[in-house]
Amino acid sequence: MKEERLRQKILACFVDLAELQNKLITRKPMARGTVYELKTKCGKKNCRCMRGKLHKQMCIAITAGGKKRLRSLRGRELEKLEKLTNFHRGFRKARVKFIERTKEIVKLVNQLEEKMIKKGAKLK
């Protein structure tokens, strides 16, 4: 790859990092966990769940101390935790992208350095 193309790719990576900046330095509160709908059967003979209409309940799954914990959610608490877990998920995605771009920049800068050293060696 030519030097100029390497420089363009490095600049593109820095542009990506600038876009990630706001997500990574946010002051918004976050929460770990996943909010989802839990469907269960209660086991009573004449209950509707025995005919396929399962009981539905919103809950959050949190891993703490290596164990998965479930907690049921309702109303405002449900809305709040959905928002907080979504912020956290977005933050984690931005973090992964930040790490990928940083590694890519290091790789491209190393390639550019090698090309410039070879160019300098030819001038001797």
C-alpha positions, 0 to 999 in steps of 0.5 A, spaced: 500 500 500 502 506 498 504 511 503 498 516 501 493 511 502 496 509 509 495 516 511 488 516 508 486 510 512 490 513 519 486 519 518 479 515 517 480 511 523 482 518 527 475 521 524 471 514 527 475 515 534 472 522 534 465 520 533 466 515 538 468 520 543 461 522 545 459 515 547 465 514 551 466 520 555 458 520 557 456 522 564 449 518 563 448 513 568 448 506 565 446 499 568 449 492 566 444 487 565 438 485 559 431 486 560 427 481 556 420 478 557 420 472 561 414 466 559 413 461 564 408 455 566 405 455 573 403 448 573 396 448 575 391 444 571 386 448 569 390 454 568 391 458 561 398 456 561 397 449 560 393 450 553 399 454 551 398 461 553 404 462 558 404 467 563 408 473 561 413 478 565 418 483 564 425 482 568 432 483 568 437 478 568 444 481 571 450 477 572 453 478 579 459 474 582 458 469 577 451 467 578 445 469 574 440 473 577 433 475 575 428 480 578 421 482 575 420 489 573 414 493 572 412 500 570 417 506 571 422 501 573 421 497 567 422 503 563 428 506 567 432 500 567 431 499 559 433 505 558 439 504 562 441 497 559 441 500 552 446 506 554 450 500 557 450 496 551 451 502 546 457 504 550 460 497 550 459 497 542 463 503 542 468 501 546 469 495 542 470 499 536 475 504 539 479 498 541 479 495 534 480 502 531 486 503 535 489 497 533 488 498 526 491 505 527 498 502 530 498 497 524 497 502 519 502 507 523 507 501 523 506 500 515 507 507 514 514 507 518 517 501 514 515 505 508 518 511 510 525 507 512 525 504 506 525 510 502 530 513 507 535 508 505 534 509 498 537 516 499 543 514 502 
